[in-house]
Amino acid sequence: MNILVVYASKTGTVRDCIELLKKNLSSCTFTTVDINGDKEQIGILGYDMIIIGSPIRMNKIDKKIALFLKTNRETLLKSKTAYFLCCGFCDCFEDYAIKNIPNDLREKAVAVTCFGGRFDVSAQKGIDKLIVRMIRSDILGGGANGDQRKDMSLPTILENNISQFAEIIRSKIKDDKN
Ligand SMILES: Cc1cc2nc3c(=O)[nH]c(=O)nc-3n(C[C@H](O)[C@H](O)[C@H](O)COP(=O)(O)O)c2cc1C
């Protein structure tokens, strides 16, 4: 089973999720392409599955991933695809998916899943450090008495969602072989 993963990752969460996904699908062969790092043209034909992963920043997926979806729309519609997003506010995931992944691509996908995210201050640079520090302090000390907000907690990588996603991929690829 040949799987292509096209991804973006500013601070490594998406990349770490891909490593967990690989562990869940250890019998598959993975080709991974960092859309912001790898310079060569991406060939997307000939794979059993194409997985696209992006972080959400300011409600949006990575710009180059958005462009990739637009440029490769026809091929993606003819291929087996699955999408995952990493975000800090998982409650908003459905909204992020609807607004960032075109309807036809979403409907054709075998899975569109939230893998969770991180608000890690040490991984940020410049203004992002400040933003993440503010968000963390709002979550951890945002209550009237400076207590942790009861309705929120810091996000983490959702390993269960990754295993369920892997299970769907495994079963869809198997269906095709039968
Ligand atoms: C500047 C900035 C903006 C962000 N904006 C959002 C957002 O709009 N919604 C959200 O759910 N998470 C947001 N996040 C959280 C990221 O999605 C989260 O940190 C994710 O783990 C990043 O993935 P990466 O490490 O692969 O880049 C933001 C994080 C940063 C640093």
PDBQT file of the ligand as one rigid body, heavy atoms in Angstrom, charges set to zero:
ROOT
HETATM    1  C1  LIG A 201      -0.228  32.289  15.442  1.00  0.00    +0.000 C 
HETATM    2  C2  LIG A 201      -1.106  31.086  15.655  1.00  0.00    +0.000 A 
HETATM    3  C3  LIG A 201      -2.415  31.108  15.238  1.00  0.00    +0.000 A 
HETATM    4  C4  LIG A 201      -3.243  30.007  15.452  1.00  0.00    +0.000 A 
HETATM    5  N1  LIG A 201      -4.546  30.065  15.051  1.00  0.00    +0.000 NA
HETATM    6  C5  LIG A 201      -5.375  29.047  15.338  1.00  0.00    +0.000 A 
HETATM    7  C6  LIG A 201      -6.762  29.112  14.996  1.00  0.00    +0.000 A 
HETATM    8  O1  LIG A 201      -7.243  30.057  14.378  1.00  0.00    +0.000 OA
HETATM    9  N2  LIG A 201      -7.554  28.082  15.363  1.00  0.00    +0.000 N 
HETATM   10  C7  LIG A 201      -7.081  26.988  16.034  1.00  0.00    +0.000 A 
HETATM   11  O2  LIG A 201      -7.859  26.096  16.360  1.00  0.00    +0.000 OA
HETATM   12  N3  LIG A 201      -5.767  26.878  16.334  1.00  0.00    +0.000 NA
HETATM   13  C8  LIG A 201      -4.910  27.886  16.011  1.00  0.00    +0.000 A 
HETATM   14  N4  LIG A 201      -3.586  27.785  16.322  1.00  0.00    +0.000 N 
HETATM   15  C9  LIG A 201      -3.072  26.550  16.943  1.00  0.00    +0.000 C 
HETATM   16  C10 LIG A 201      -2.363  25.673  15.928  1.00  0.00    +0.000 C 
HETATM   17  O3  LIG A 201      -3.268  25.123  15.024  1.00  0.00    +0.000 OA
HETATM   18  C11 LIG A 201      -1.622  24.569  16.697  1.00  0.00    +0.000 C 
HETATM   19  O4  LIG A 201      -0.586  25.182  17.411  1.00  0.00    +0.000 OA
HETATM   20  C12 LIG A 201      -1.084  23.448  15.835  1.00  0.00    +0.000 C 
HETATM   21  O5  LIG A 201      -0.566  22.470  16.726  1.00  0.00    +0.000 OA
HETATM   22  C13 LIG A 201      -0.009  23.943  14.880  1.00  0.00    +0.000 C 
HETATM   23  O6  LIG A 201       0.458  22.887  14.061  1.00  0.00    +0.000 OA
HETATM   24  P1  LIG A 201       1.989  22.838  13.540  1.00  0.00    +0.000 P 
HETATM   25  O7  LIG A 201       2.842  22.723  14.790  1.00  0.00    +0.000 OA
HETATM   26  O8  LIG A 201       2.085  21.620  12.681  1.00  0.00    +0.000 OA
HETATM   27  O9  LIG A 201       2.253  24.100  12.807  1.00  0.00    +0.000 OA
HETATM   28  C14 LIG A 201      -2.742  28.854  16.100  1.00  0.00    +0.000 A 
HETATM   29  C15 LIG A 201      -1.391  28.827  16.511  1.00  0.00    +0.000 A 
HETATM   30  C16 LIG A 201      -0.588  29.923  16.298  1.00  0.00    +0.000 A 
HETATM   31  C17 LIG A 201       0.846  29.873  16.739  1.00  0.00    +0.000 C 
ENDROOT
TORSDOF 0
